[in-house]
C-alpha cells in the first residue's frame, strides 16, 4: 500500500508519518517550501523522512508570500505569550490562507501519478489554533471533491481516502502516540518564530501547545527553550 504523507517537520505531521509507517504503508513524504518564516522546519522534515525510511521525499516550492496576510508569510508579528483560552478564540494571524487546501491538492496530484488512494495529514481539531482547514468537515469535503476531480478516480483506479489519525487527540495524546510509533522527538521542529540558529522561541502558540502537550503526557521535551 502506498501513501502520500504531508510532512512539515513538526510534531503532528511527523507523528502522522509514523502512524502510516506503523500501519504498513509505503510512504511518500511531501513537504513545502512556501515562503514560511520558519523554513528551518524543512530541515526537520528531511530528518524525519530519513528516520522513518520513506520511499521518497519531495519538497515543492510555492510562493504563498505572494498573497501574504499571515504572520508566517508576511512581515506581521507572530503572537506570543497567549493563554490557551486566547488561542481558542477566533482564527489567529498565523493562519495561512487556504494552506491545507493547497497542500492536499498537491498531494492528490502525486497520489494520482502513483495510483495511490491514501493521503495522510496531521490535522488536529482539539488542541489546534482555530484553523478552519483542520476541521473534520473540511477533510470530508476535500475527500469528496478528490474523488470527483481525478482521471484515476473517475476511471475507478483509485478512491481517495484522507487519513487524519490525530484529529480527535489533544496534544498530550499526540505526544503519547508519537512515542508509541517510535518518533525521535529531537528530530522535530514546532516553533513559528525560531531564533537565529533555529532555537524555538518558547512563547508562540505552537511552542506553548507543544510544551503543554509534553507536560501533560509526562514526557520530557528534548528541545531547548529559552528561560
N, CA, C and O of each residue as an XYZ file, in Angstrom:
908
protein
N       0.847     -1.196      0.000
C       0.000      0.000      0.000
C       0.877      1.238      0.000
O       1.806      1.354      0.799
N       0.576      2.161     -0.901
C       1.302      3.419     -0.960
C       0.486      4.511     -0.277
O      -0.745      4.477     -0.284
N       1.187      5.480      0.314
C       0.504      6.622      0.926
C       1.339      7.879      0.727
O       2.564      7.850      0.847
N       0.667      8.975      0.423
C       1.291     10.292      0.420
C       1.125     10.864      1.816
O       0.010     10.939      2.332
N       2.241     11.271      2.434
C       2.198     11.809      3.794
C       2.698     13.242      3.786
O       3.868     13.497      3.497
N       1.813     14.179      4.103
C       2.223     15.578      4.207
C       3.100     15.731      5.435
O       2.716     15.335      6.535
N       4.283     16.308      5.245
C       5.285     16.346      6.307
C       5.900     17.731      6.410
O       6.630     18.161      5.517
N       5.603     18.429      7.501
C       6.185     19.757      7.723
C       7.475     19.686      8.523
O       8.309     20.588      8.448
N       7.641     18.610      9.292
C       8.752     18.520     10.225
C       8.335     18.817     11.653
O       9.143     18.703     12.576
N       7.073     19.200     11.842
C       6.542     19.449     13.171
C       6.135     18.154     13.860
O       6.166     17.078     13.262
N       5.758     18.275     15.111
C       5.389     17.113     15.913
C       4.208     16.366     15.303
O       4.231     15.139     15.209
N       3.177     17.098     14.890
C       1.954     16.441     14.424
C       2.178     15.683     13.118
O       1.832     14.506     13.023
N       2.748     16.337     12.120
C       2.931     15.670     10.828
C       3.929     14.524     10.939
O       3.796     13.517     10.243
N       4.924     14.668     11.805
C       5.908     13.597     11.993
C       5.267     12.378     12.652
O       5.560     11.240     12.285
N       4.401     12.621     13.617
C       3.662     11.530     14.250
C       2.753     10.845     13.239
O       2.641      9.619     13.218
N       2.114     11.639     12.414
C       1.218     11.109     11.387
C       1.983     10.192     10.426
O       1.492      9.122     10.066
N       3.174     10.609     10.015
C       4.005      9.755      9.165
C       4.344      8.455      9.885
O       4.313      7.380      9.285
N       4.667      8.556     11.172
C       4.957      7.353     11.950
C       3.786      6.395     12.005
O       3.974      5.179     11.959
N       2.573      6.931     12.102
C       1.373      6.090     12.107
C       1.223      5.376     10.773
O       0.918      4.184     10.736
N       1.436      6.098      9.675
C       1.328      5.485      8.352
C       2.330      4.346      8.192
O       1.996      3.289      7.657
N       3.552      4.565      8.654
C       4.577      3.513      8.582
C       4.180      2.320      9.464
O       4.307      1.167      9.051
N       3.701      2.604     10.671
C       3.271      1.538     11.569
C       2.174      0.689     10.948
O       2.131     -0.527     11.136
N       1.285      1.346     10.204
C       0.134      0.662      9.637
C       0.455     -0.035      8.316
O      -0.447     -0.538      7.646
N       1.726     -0.067      7.941
C       2.143     -0.871      6.801
C       2.186     -0.186      5.461
O       2.339     -0.851      4.436
N       2.054      1.146      5.438
C       2.091      1.862      4.170
C       3.525      2.108      3.708
O       4.425      2.331      4.517
N       3.715      2.062      2.399
C       4.950      2.537      1.780
C       4.776      4.043      1.593
O       3.935      4.481      0.807
N       5.563      4.828      2.309
C       5.282      6.259      2.452
C       6.088      7.124      1.486
O       7.290      6.935      1.299
N       5.391      8.066      0.890
C       5.973      9.104      0.049
C       5.712     10.429      0.753
O       4.574     10.892      0.821
N       6.767     11.034      1.273
C       6.615     12.251      2.080
C       6.655     13.490      1.188
O       7.466     13.588      0.267
N       5.762     14.431      1.484
C       5.650     15.655      0.694
C       5.712     16.870      1.607
O       4.878     17.036      2.497
N       6.711     17.718      1.376
C       6.899     18.945      2.158
C       6.828     20.154      1.226
O       6.888     20.019      0.004
N       6.697     21.339      1.828
C       6.541     22.560      1.034
C       7.435     23.681      1.553
O       7.434     24.011      2.739
N       8.184     24.241      0.641
C       8.894     25.486      0.886
C       8.004     26.575      0.303
O       8.082     26.889     -0.885
N       7.151     27.150      1.160
C       6.113     28.053      0.657
C       6.356     29.516      1.031
O       5.458     30.354      0.941
N       7.589     29.802      1.454
C       7.909     31.166      1.867
C       7.663     31.389      3.337
O       7.561     32.532      3.784
N       7.566     30.309      4.102
C       7.256     30.408      5.521
C       8.410     31.026      6.302
O       9.585     30.836      5.985
N       8.031     31.765      7.324
C       9.008     32.383      8.221
C       9.927     31.332      8.843
O      11.127     31.556      9.002
N       9.352     30.196      9.189
C      10.068     29.140      9.904
C      10.545     28.057      8.930
O      10.215     26.883      9.097
N      11.312     28.448      7.927
C      11.772     27.498      6.913
C      12.674     26.416      7.495
O      12.893     25.378      6.869
N      13.196     26.663      8.698
C      14.040     25.650      9.324
C      13.288     24.347      9.528
O      13.904     23.297      9.713
N      11.959     24.405      9.496
C      11.175     23.185      9.648
C      11.452     22.199      8.514
O      11.257     20.995      8.682
N      11.905     22.694      7.363
C      12.196     21.804      6.244
C      13.385     20.895      6.542
O      13.445     19.763      6.062
N      14.328     21.395      7.333
C      15.444     20.544      7.760
C      14.930     19.428      8.665
O      15.374     18.284      8.578
N      13.993     19.780      9.527
C      13.378     18.773     10.397
C      12.616     17.743      9.568
O      12.674     16.547      9.855
N      11.902     18.202      8.541
C      11.151     17.283      7.686
C      12.088     16.271      7.024
O      11.761     15.088      6.936
N      13.244     16.732      6.562
C      14.209     15.829      5.927
C      14.729     14.801      6.932
O      14.901     13.627      6.604
N      14.976     15.259      8.161
C      15.452     14.329      9.195
C      14.415     13.256      9.499
O      14.739     12.073      9.597
N      13.168     13.681      9.647
C      12.092     12.751      9.996
C      11.837     11.770      8.849
O      11.629     10.579      9.079
N      11.854     12.280      7.611
C      11.645     11.409      6.452
C      12.710     10.320      6.401
O      12.409      9.159      6.124
N      13.949     10.698      6.669
C      15.038      9.724      6.688
C      14.861      8.737      7.845
O      15.079      7.537      7.683
N      14.466      9.247      9.004
C      14.295      8.408     10.194
C      13.268      7.315      9.955
O      13.453      6.180     10.394
N      12.178      7.652      9.255
C      11.123      6.676      9.002
C      11.298      5.938      7.670
O      10.411      5.200      7.241
N      12.443      6.143      7.025
C      12.805      5.406      5.808
C      11.709      5.471      4.744
O      11.259      4.442      4.239
N      11.286      6.689      4.412
C      10.256      6.837      3.395
C      10.787      6.406      2.033
O      11.994      6.425      1.793
N       9.892      6.024      1.162
C      10.273      5.604     -0.191
C      10.846      6.778     -0.965
O      11.829      6.633     -1.692
N      10.230      7.940     -0.806
C      10.700      9.151     -1.481
C      10.223     10.363     -0.689
O       9.135     10.351     -0.113
N      11.041     11.403     -0.664
C      10.670     12.657     -0.004
C      10.876     13.797     -0.990
O      11.988     14.028     -1.466
N       9.803     14.501     -1.289
C       9.882     15.644     -2.195
C       9.518     16.917     -1.443
O       8.624     16.925     -0.596
N      10.227     17.990     -1.770
C       9.895     19.316     -1.253
C       9.534     20.202     -2.436
O      10.354     20.433     -3.325
N       8.309     20.693     -2.439
C       7.798     21.506     -3.535
C       7.892     22.980     -3.159
O       7.526     23.366     -2.049
N       8.373     23.789     -4.067
C       8.480     25.226     -3.830
C       7.268     25.942     -4.415
O       6.988     25.851     -5.610
N       6.569     26.644     -3.560
C       5.478     27.524     -3.985
C       5.622     28.827     -3.200
O       6.286     28.854     -2.164
N       5.021     29.881     -3.672
C       5.233     31.192     -3.038
C       3.932     31.741     -2.470
O       3.218     32.488     -3.140
N       3.628     31.365     -1.230
C       2.435     31.913     -0.595
C       2.681     33.304     -0.029
O       1.751     33.955      0.446
N       3.935     33.766     -0.076
C       4.209     35.168      0.267
C       3.624     36.111     -0.782
O       3.457     37.303     -0.521
N       3.321     35.598     -1.935
C       2.694     36.417     -2.977
C       1.350     36.962     -2.508
O       0.892     38.000     -2.985
N       0.719     36.250     -1.563
C      -0.577     36.669     -1.035
C      -0.466     37.222      0.382
O      -1.256     38.079      0.779
N       0.509     36.738      1.145
C       0.729     37.264      2.495
C      -0.458     37.047      3.407
O      -1.068     35.978      3.415
N      -0.777     38.075      4.175
C      -1.931     38.087      5.081
C      -1.806     37.077      6.210
O      -2.814     36.678      6.791
N      -0.583     36.655      6.531
C      -0.341     35.734      7.632
C       0.979     36.085      8.283
O       1.909     36.534      7.614
N       1.060     35.881      9.585
C       2.330     36.131     10.275
C       3.415     35.153      9.838
O       4.594     35.377     10.114
N       3.038     34.083      9.168
C       4.024     33.116      8.692
C       4.526     33.415      7.296
O       5.555     32.881      6.882
N       3.807     34.274      6.550
C       4.195     34.556      5.161
C       4.245     36.051      4.858
O       4.275     36.439      3.690
N       4.255     36.888      5.877
C       4.330     38.338      5.696
C       5.027     38.941      6.912
O       5.231     38.271      7.924
N       5.382     40.200      6.795
C       6.074     40.867      7.904
C       5.055     41.319      8.942
O       4.833     42.513      9.144
N       4.450     40.345      9.585
C       3.455     40.549     10.634
C       3.966     39.840     11.879
O       4.477     38.723     11.789
N       3.835     40.467     13.021
C       4.378     39.902     14.249
C       3.654     38.615     14.644
O       2.425     38.548     14.614
N       4.418     37.613     15.009
C       3.848     36.352     15.495
C       3.351     36.556     16.925
O       4.108     37.046     17.763
N       2.108     36.197     17.229
C       1.588     36.357     18.600
C       2.408     35.552     19.602
O       2.841     34.438     19.307
N       2.617     36.118     20.778
C       3.390     35.453     21.825
C       2.639     35.541     23.156
O       1.777     36.398     23.346
N       2.987     34.639     24.064
C       2.515     34.659     25.452
C       0.987     34.565     25.567
O       0.414     35.098     26.517
N       0.328     33.903     24.628
C      -1.123     33.798     24.698
C      -1.526     32.620     25.578
O      -0.840     31.600     25.636
N      -2.649     32.786     26.255
C      -3.191     31.695     27.055
C      -3.921     30.721     26.132
O      -4.240     31.057     24.991
N      -4.185     29.507     26.635
C      -4.932     28.528     25.859
C      -6.312     29.064     25.514
O      -6.824     28.826     24.420
N      -6.915     29.790     26.455
C      -8.231     30.394     26.201
C      -8.146     31.400     25.063
O      -9.021     31.423     24.198
N      -7.114     32.226     25.049
C      -6.945     33.210     23.977
C      -6.727     32.509     22.636
O      -7.236     32.960     21.610
N      -5.976     31.416     22.643
C      -5.720     30.681     21.404
C      -6.992     30.104     20.811
O      -7.102     29.954     19.594
N      -7.953     29.782     21.664
C      -9.170     29.114     21.207
C     -10.225     30.083     20.693
O     -11.288     29.658     20.240
N      -9.943     31.375     20.757
C     -10.924     32.384     20.346
C     -10.551     32.963     18.981
O      -9.576     33.703     18.851
N     -11.340     32.614     17.973
C     -11.136     33.179     16.649
C     -10.001     32.513     15.886
O      -9.339     31.603     16.387
N      -9.793     32.988     14.666
C      -8.750     32.458     13.789
C      -7.534     33.360     13.900
O      -7.635     34.552     13.610
N      -6.384     32.831     14.310
C      -5.217     33.662     14.577
C      -4.528     34.156     13.308
O      -4.785     33.656     12.213
N      -3.661     35.133     13.470
C      -2.960     35.735     12.343
C      -1.908     34.780     11.770
O      -1.350     35.060     10.709
N      -1.627     33.670     12.439
C      -0.714     32.670     11.884
C      -1.413     31.752     10.878
O      -0.761     30.916     10.251
N      -2.715     31.895     10.719
C      -3.427     31.140      9.684
C      -2.922     31.587      8.313
O      -2.888     32.783      8.022
N      -2.532     30.629      7.474
C      -2.100     30.912      6.104
C      -3.264     30.598      5.174
O      -3.706     29.451      5.119
N      -3.777     31.592      4.435
C      -4.973     31.383      3.620
C      -4.888     30.148      2.716
O      -3.992     30.021      1.882
N      -5.852     29.248      2.914
C      -6.067     28.054      2.073
C      -4.881     27.093      2.071
O      -4.768     26.277      1.157
N      -3.994     27.164      3.066
C      -2.769     26.362      3.019
C      -3.035     24.862      2.915
O      -2.464     24.199      2.050
N      -3.887     24.319      3.775
C      -4.109     22.875      3.723
C      -4.829     22.447      2.452
O      -4.615     21.339      1.961
N      -5.672     23.310      1.923
C      -6.325     23.017      0.645
C      -5.286     22.896     -0.459
O      -5.339     21.982     -1.282
N      -4.342     23.830     -0.466
C      -3.277     23.817     -1.472
C      -2.388     22.590     -1.297
O      -2.072     21.904     -2.269
N      -1.989     22.317     -0.070
C      -1.108     21.173      0.193
C      -1.784     19.859     -0.200
O      -1.163     19.000     -0.825
N      -3.040     19.710      0.166
C      -3.753     18.481     -0.166
C      -3.941     18.322     -1.672
O      -3.929     17.205     -2.188
N      -4.112     19.434     -2.372
C      -4.243     19.367     -3.829
C      -2.960     18.833     -4.466
O      -3.017     18.021     -5.390
N      -1.809     19.286     -3.976
C      -0.536     18.755     -4.463
C      -0.412     17.269     -4.126
O       0.020     16.470     -4.957
N      -0.794     16.908     -2.908
C      -0.741     15.501     -2.513
C      -1.632     14.649     -3.407
O      -1.265     13.534     -3.779
N      -2.794     15.175     -3.748
C      -3.723     14.461     -4.618
C      -3.111     14.248     -6.002
O      -3.266     13.180     -6.594
N      -2.421     15.257     -6.512
C      -1.798     15.132     -7.828
C      -0.727     14.039     -7.827
O      -0.663     13.225     -8.748
N       0.109     14.025     -6.791
C       1.148     12.996     -6.713
C       0.524     11.621     -6.508
O       0.988     10.629     -7.071
N      -0.526     11.569     -5.700
C      -1.215     10.297     -5.471
C      -1.779      9.733     -6.778
O      -1.726      8.525     -7.010
N      -2.314     10.604     -7.623
C      -2.858     10.113     -8.888
C      -1.749      9.540     -9.771
O      -1.937      8.506    -10.411
N      -0.607     10.203     -9.806
C       0.520      9.722    -10.596
C       0.967      8.340    -10.106
O       1.303      7.469    -10.909
N       0.968      8.149     -8.791
C       1.406      6.878     -8.194
C       0.293      5.836     -8.137
O       0.515      4.714     -7.683
N      -0.903      6.205     -8.598
C      -2.087      5.363     -8.476
C      -2.265      4.917     -7.026
O      -2.395      3.734     -6.710
N      -2.264      5.916     -6.179
C      -2.325      5.743     -4.728
C      -3.625      6.346     -4.220
O      -4.011      7.433     -4.650
N      -4.300      5.660     -3.319
C      -5.602      6.133     -2.813
C      -5.528      6.777     -1.438
O      -6.530      7.306     -0.957
N      -4.364      6.745     -0.795
C      -4.283      7.145      0.609
C      -3.383      8.361      0.812
O      -2.243      8.395      0.348
N      -3.918      9.352      1.514
C      -3.192     10.570      1.871
C      -3.293     10.742      3.383
O      -4.376     10.624      3.957
N      -2.162     11.022      4.021
C      -2.136     11.253      5.465
C      -1.804     12.713      5.739
O      -0.888     13.275      5.138
N      -2.560     13.324      6.657
C      -2.305     14.706      7.066
C      -2.509     14.807      8.576
O      -3.461     14.248      9.120
N      -1.617     15.515      9.238
C      -1.629     15.568     10.700
C      -2.474     16.669     11.300
O      -2.058     17.307     12.267
N      -3.660     16.906     10.743
C      -4.530     17.940     11.305
C      -5.105     17.478     12.632
O      -5.238     16.283     12.894
N      -5.439     18.449     13.454
C      -5.937     18.175     14.796
C      -7.033     19.169     15.131
O      -6.862     20.373     14.939
N      -8.147     18.678     15.626
C      -9.297     19.540     15.899
C      -9.541     19.746     17.387
O     -10.593     20.259     17.769
N      -8.599     19.359     18.232
C      -8.751     19.536     19.679
C      -7.805     20.648     20.143
O      -8.247     21.772     20.385
N      -6.514     20.348     20.269
C      -5.526     21.379     20.608
C      -5.018     22.027     19.326
O      -3.870     21.819     18.935
N      -5.862     22.801     18.681
C      -5.448     23.483     17.458
C      -5.764     24.960     17.613
O      -6.605     25.353     18.420
N      -5.071     25.768     16.822
C      -5.176     27.215     16.999
C      -6.252     27.837     16.122
O      -6.013     28.862     15.484
N      -7.423     27.235     16.083
C      -8.550     27.854     15.405
C      -8.515     27.804     13.898
O      -9.246     28.553     13.251
N      -7.692     26.950     13.310
C      -7.581     26.919     11.853
C      -8.774     26.198     11.234
O      -9.051     25.053     11.591
N      -9.487     26.849     10.309
C     -10.668     26.215      9.719
C     -10.334     24.998      8.875
O     -11.172     24.109      8.722
N      -9.115     24.937      8.317
C      -8.748     23.821      7.457
C      -8.134     22.656      8.234
O      -7.443     21.813      7.663
N      -8.396     22.620      9.548
C      -8.046     21.459     10.378
C      -9.288     20.701     10.823
O      -9.179     19.677     11.498
N     -10.461     21.190     10.455
C     -11.702     20.599     10.952
C     -12.095     19.346     10.165
O     -11.825     19.261      8.967
N     -12.726     18.380     10.823
C     -13.152     17.149     10.133
C     -14.061     17.420      8.935
O     -13.965     16.726      7.922
N     -14.943     18.422      9.035
C     -15.848     18.684      7.918
C     -15.102     19.167      6.679
O     -15.517     18.897      5.552
N     -13.986     19.890      6.895
C     -13.155     20.292      5.754
C     -12.518     19.066      5.104
O     -12.525     18.936      3.880
N     -11.974     18.178      5.910
C     -11.326     16.978      5.380
C     -12.322     16.134      4.592
O     -12.001     15.642      3.510
N     -13.527     15.966      5.128
C     -14.545     15.187      4.417
C     -14.903     15.839      3.079
O     -15.077     15.152      2.073
N     -15.010     17.159      3.078
C     -15.350     17.870      1.846
C     -14.245     17.719      0.808
O     -14.521     17.526     -0.376
N     -12.988     17.806      1.254
C     -11.878     17.644      0.309
C     -11.859     16.223     -0.246
O     -11.652     16.025     -1.444
N     -12.072     15.249      0.608
C     -12.078     13.857      0.168
C     -13.151     13.621     -0.882
O     -12.909     12.944     -1.881
N     -14.340     14.180     -0.660
C     -15.420     14.053     -1.636
C     -15.039     14.689     -2.954
O     -15.269     14.116     -4.019
N     -14.449     15.885     -2.882
C     -14.010     16.571     -4.097
C     -12.948     15.772     -4.829
O     -12.980     15.659     -6.054
N     -11.996     15.212     -4.071
C     -10.880     14.481     -4.673
C     -11.366     13.324     -5.531
O     -10.771     13.025     -6.566
N     -12.430     12.681     -5.113
C     -12.914     11.527     -5.860
C     -13.725     11.911     -7.089
O     -14.120     11.049     -7.874
N     -13.970     13.205     -7.254
C     -14.613     13.711     -8.468
C     -13.623     14.367     -9.412
O     -13.944     14.617    -10.574
N     -12.416     14.649     -8.921
C     -11.521     15.576     -9.617
C     -10.419     14.929    -10.426
O      -9.726     15.623    -11.170
N     -10.229     13.613    -10.309
C      -9.091     12.993    -10.957
C      -9.513     11.942    -11.978
O     -10.555     11.300    -11.842
N      -8.683     11.784    -12.997
C      -8.909     10.758    -14.014
C      -8.909      9.369    -13.378
O      -9.744      8.523    -13.700
N      -7.947      9.149    -12.460
C      -7.862      7.847    -11.801
C      -9.109      7.549    -10.987
O      -9.555      6.404    -10.919
N      -9.672      8.586    -10.366
C     -10.888      8.406     -9.588
C     -12.090      8.117    -10.460
O     -12.882      7.228    -10.146
N     -12.239      8.848    -11.546
C     -13.374      8.661    -12.450
C     -13.331      7.284    -13.098
O     -14.365      6.653    -13.318
N     -12.102      6.822    -13.405
C     -11.966      5.507    -14.034
C     -12.000      4.360    -13.031
O     -11.960      3.191    -13.413
N     -12.074      4.703    -11.735
C     -12.195      3.681    -10.704
C     -10.892      3.024    -10.306
O     -10.902      1.988     -9.640
N      -9.758      3.610    -10.704
C      -8.466      3.026    -10.347
C      -8.023      3.433     -8.950
O      -7.206      2.753     -8.330
N      -8.557      4.532     -8.461
C      -8.276      4.965     -7.093
C      -9.565      5.453     -6.443
O     -10.509      5.855     -7.123
N      -9.585      5.409     -5.122
C     -10.669      6.025     -4.356
C     -10.010      6.705     -3.164
O      -9.672      6.062     -2.170
N      -9.838      7.998     -3.280
C      -9.032      8.750     -2.319
C      -9.629      8.732     -0.918
O     -10.814      8.995     -0.713
N      -8.759      8.412      0.036
C      -9.124      8.484      1.448
C      -8.084      9.348      2.151
O      -6.891      9.052      2.100
N      -8.533     10.413      2.806
C      -7.642     11.295      3.551
C      -7.646     10.854      5.004
O      -8.654     10.990      5.698
N      -6.519     10.326      5.461
C      -6.388      9.818      6.826
C      -5.989     10.962      7.768
O      -5.071     11.729      7.478
N      -6.689     11.058      8.888
C      -6.393     12.085      9.896
C      -6.295     11.421     11.265
O      -7.177     11.617     12.102
N      -5.245     10.641     11.512
C      -5.180      9.857     12.752
C      -5.043     10.678     14.027
O      -5.208     10.145     15.124
N      -4.743     11.973     13.897
C      -4.586     12.811     15.090
C      -5.815     13.666     15.372
O      -5.836     14.405     16.357
N      -6.823     13.579     14.538
C      -7.930     14.533     14.568
C      -8.615     14.635     15.922
O      -9.015     15.726     16.330
N      -8.757     13.523     16.622
C      -9.503     13.527     17.880
C      -8.596     13.503     19.111
O      -9.064     13.248     20.221
N      -7.309     13.765     18.919
C      -6.369     13.739     20.039
C      -6.008     15.147     20.484
O      -5.887     16.055     19.661
N      -5.836     15.327     21.806
C      -5.234     16.576     22.256
C      -3.722     16.443     22.120
O      -3.227     15.387     21.724
N      -2.986     17.499     22.444
C      -1.544     17.480     22.210
C      -0.847     16.425     23.065
O       0.122     15.811     22.618
N      -1.325     16.209     24.278
C      -0.746     15.161     25.117
C      -0.953     13.792     24.476
O      -0.060     12.945     24.507
N      -2.119     13.578     23.902
C      -2.391     12.327     23.221
C      -1.495     12.129     22.012
O      -1.076     11.011     21.713
N      -1.206     13.220     21.322
C      -0.311     13.138     20.172
C       1.100     12.764     20.617
O       1.767     11.960     19.966
N       1.553     13.346     21.723
C       2.877     13.008     22.251
C       2.941     11.524     22.594
O       3.925     10.855     22.279
N       1.902     11.009     23.235
C       1.883      9.584     23.596
C       1.887      8.705     22.349
O       2.589      7.695     22.295
N       1.097      9.096     21.343
C       1.060      8.330     20.102
C       2.417      8.381     19.400
O       2.879      7.375     18.862
N       3.045      9.538     19.407
C       4.366      9.675     18.794
C       5.360      8.720     19.437
O       6.180      8.108     18.753
N       5.281      8.596     20.752
C       6.158      7.666     21.457
C       5.861      6.224     21.040
O       6.778      5.421     20.869
N       4.586      5.905     20.878
C       4.196      4.547     20.502
C       4.719      4.163     19.123
O       5.100      3.013     18.902
N       4.741      5.126     18.184
C       5.206      4.810     16.826
C       6.712      4.999     16.686
O       7.264      4.833     15.599
N       7.383      5.350     17.799
C       8.835      5.388     17.807
C       9.477      6.653     17.313
O      10.660      6.645     16.974
N       8.730      7.761     17.259
C       9.300      9.023     16.783
C      10.389      9.522     17.726
O      10.220      9.506     18.946
N      11.495      9.960     17.160
C      12.543     10.642     17.913
C      12.154     12.121     17.981
O      12.284     12.848     16.997
N      11.682     12.555     19.136
C      11.171     13.922     19.286
C      12.212     14.988     18.929
O      11.862     16.078     18.478
N      13.486     14.666     19.135
C      14.534     15.660     18.908
C      14.691     16.026     17.436
O      15.328     17.028     17.111
N      14.114     15.221     16.543
C      14.218     15.494     15.111
C      13.222     16.547     14.651
O      13.378     17.111     13.568
N      12.206     16.818     15.453
C      11.091     17.668     15.032
C      11.318     19.138     15.370
O      12.189     19.485     16.168
N      10.512     19.987     14.742
C      10.557     21.432     14.998
C       9.129     21.953     14.991
O       8.353     21.622     14.094
N       8.774     22.768     15.986
C       7.393     23.245     16.081
C       7.240     24.755     16.083
O       6.128     25.249     15.898
N       8.303     25.498     16.282
C       8.208     26.943     16.528
C       7.860     27.738     15.277
O       8.398     27.487     14.198
N       6.946     28.711     15.434
C       6.578     29.616     14.349
C       7.594     30.743     14.146
O       7.677     31.315     13.059
N       8.348     31.055     15.167
C       9.230     32.223     15.112
C      10.590     31.890     15.735
O      10.972     32.483     16.744
N      11.318     30.945     15.138
C      12.572     30.499     15.743
C      13.626     31.593     15.802
O      13.646     32.513     14.984
N      14.490     31.467     16.783
C      15.595     32.405     16.923
C      16.655     32.096     15.872
O      16.614     31.056     15.215
N      17.597     33.008     15.726
C      18.703     32.773     14.809
C      19.442     31.517     15.272
O      19.813     31.398     16.440
N      19.647     30.597     14.356
C      20.236     29.320     14.718
C      19.204     28.214     14.854
O      19.557     27.038     14.949
N      17.909     28.593     14.865
C      16.842     27.603     14.851
C      16.231     27.256     16.178
O      15.288     26.465     16.227
N      16.744     27.832     17.288
C      16.169     27.511     18.590
C      14.733     28.026     18.686
O      14.439     29.125     18.217
N      13.840     27.243     19.287
C      12.454     27.684     19.408
C      12.331     28.888     20.331
O      13.086     29.028     21.293
N      11.361     29.762     20.024
C      11.174     30.962     20.844
C      10.576     30.620     22.204
O      10.831     31.309     23.192
N       9.776     29.549     22.251
C       9.182     29.112     23.507
C       7.900     29.826     23.885
O       7.278     29.468     24.885
N       7.477     30.844     23.105
C       6.336     31.651     23.524
C       5.262     31.823     22.456
O       4.214     32.407     22.735
N       5.496     31.326     21.233
C       4.436     31.399     20.220
C       3.392     30.317     20.512
O       3.618     29.444     21.349
N       2.264     30.375     19.830
C       1.196     29.402     20.082
C       1.685     27.974     19.902
O       1.364     27.098     20.705
N       2.455     27.739     18.855
C       2.908     26.389     18.574
C       3.840     25.859     19.667
O       3.723     24.707     20.087
N       4.756     26.701     20.118
C       5.651     26.297     21.209
C       4.879     26.019     22.489
O       5.134     25.028     23.173
N       3.935     26.898     22.811
C       3.191     26.748     24.062
C       2.319     25.491     24.054
O       2.223     24.794     25.064
N       1.686     25.204     22.918
C       0.868     23.992     22.831
C       1.738     22.739     22.904
O       1.355     21.742     23.516
N       2.909     22.800     22.274
C       3.824     21.658     22.339
C       4.278     21.425     23.783
O       4.249     20.295     24.269
N       4.695     22.493     24.465
C       5.175     22.356     25.841
C       4.059     21.833     26.747
O       4.300     20.993     27.614
N       2.853     22.326     26.543
C       1.695     21.856     27.307
C       1.468     20.363     27.071
O       1.202     19.620     28.015
N       1.572     19.927     25.829
C       1.354     18.527     25.499
C       2.369     17.605     26.146
O       2.014     16.564     26.700
N       3.639     17.995     26.072
C       4.673     17.168     26.692
C       4.490     17.109     28.204
O       4.642     16.050     28.813
N       4.167     18.242     28.800
C       3.980     18.288     30.245
C       2.825     17.387     30.679
O       2.959     16.616     31.630
N       1.696     17.484     29.986
C       0.519     16.694     30.359
C       0.728     15.205     30.074
O       0.161     14.356     30.762
N       1.536     14.891     29.069
C       1.804     13.489     28.749
C       2.856     12.887     29.665
O       3.009     11.667     29.723
N       3.581     13.736     30.380
C       4.614     13.249     31.288
C       5.904     12.862     30.604
O       6.667     12.040     31.112
N       6.152     13.469     29.426
C       7.382     13.200     28.693
C       8.257     14.450     28.691
O       7.735     15.561     28.602
N       9.578     14.292     28.786
C      10.452     15.453     28.629
C      10.552     15.834     27.159
O      10.648     14.964     26.292
N      10.529     17.123     26.879
C      10.715     17.605     25.509
C      12.207     17.834     25.291
O      12.808     18.638     26.003
N      12.815     17.154     24.335
C      14.258     17.313     24.132
C      14.669     18.661     23.564
O      15.852     19.001     23.587
N      13.718     19.436     23.056
C      14.068     20.743     22.511
C      14.369     21.715     23.644
O      13.693     21.709     24.673
N      15.384     22.548     23.451
C      15.785     23.519     24.464
C      15.058     24.830     24.233
O      15.139     25.415     23.153
N      14.348     25.286     25.254
C      13.615     26.551     25.167
C      14.342     27.623     25.986
O      14.968     27.305     26.997
N      14.267     28.873     25.565
C      14.880     29.938     26.359
C      14.185     30.090     27.705
O      12.991     29.811     27.822
N      14.904     30.518     28.693
C      14.315     30.699     30.029
C      13.361     31.889     30.045
O      12.772     32.194     31.082
